[in-house]
């Protein structure tokens, strides 16, 4: 999770889809939620939920879909842009 434009989808693409950093520039924003399963180290499966960072989606995640999205979460990674000057 993280704000829009923080690099969530880029980070996922580099780590799990073998993208080069320069190739992530062509990725568009995530709309709603993109869910994928990644198998690694033989028999381990990682369920990835790439959640769009726009404000409209945040409201949806934490209100109407909270139980569905976060029901069995064991680890949440919050991504932020260290160079952002935005203050909330």
N, C-alpha and C positions, 0 to 999 in steps of 0.2 A: 504494500500500500504506500501511498505518498501522493503529493500534490501533482497536478497536471504538469507534464514537462520535466519531471524530476529524473527520469531515466529508467523507470521500472521495466518497460518493455525492452528497451535497449539492453539493460543488464541481463534480463532473461534470455534474449536472443544471442548474446555473446557467450554466456555460460552454457546454455542448453541446446542451442541450434547452430553453434560454430560460426556465427556471424563475425566478420571483422568489424572493429569499431566504426570505421568509415562507412560501412554498409548500413549502419543503423540510422543514418540521416534520412533515408528514404522511408522509414517506418512512420505510419500515421499514428494518431492518438488511439488508445484503446477505448472503444465504446462499450460501456457496461462492463461485463466480465468475460475474460477468455480463460477457459479451464483446460488444462492439459495434464497428461500423465507422463512422467519421465522415469524410465527404468535405468538404474545404475548399480554398480557394484554387484552385479549378478541378479539377486532377487529382490532388491529394495526398489520400491516405487514411491516417487515423490509426486504428490498431487499439487500442481501449481495453479494458483488463482491470480491472474493478472487483472487487477481491478482498475478501471479508468479513474483518473484523478480529478475529473471535473466536479465542481461543487454539487451539481444535480445528482451525480452518482453517489457521492458521499452520503447525502441525505438518505438515499435508497438503501445503502449498505447498512447503515446504523439504525434504521427504522424498520421498514417493511421486510427486508431480506436478512436481517441480522442473524436470526436463528439458523437459516439455511446455509449462509455463507460461513459463519464462524462456529457452527455446531461442534465440529471435531478438530478444530485447529490446535496443533501442538506447537507451532512456531509461526510468528508473524514477523515479517521483515518490513520495516518502514524505510522507504528511500526518500532522501531529500537532496536538493541541489545546494551544495555548500556555497556556490557563488550567487545564489538568489538573494536579492535585496528586498523581496516581498515580506511584509510583516502582517501577520493576522492577529 
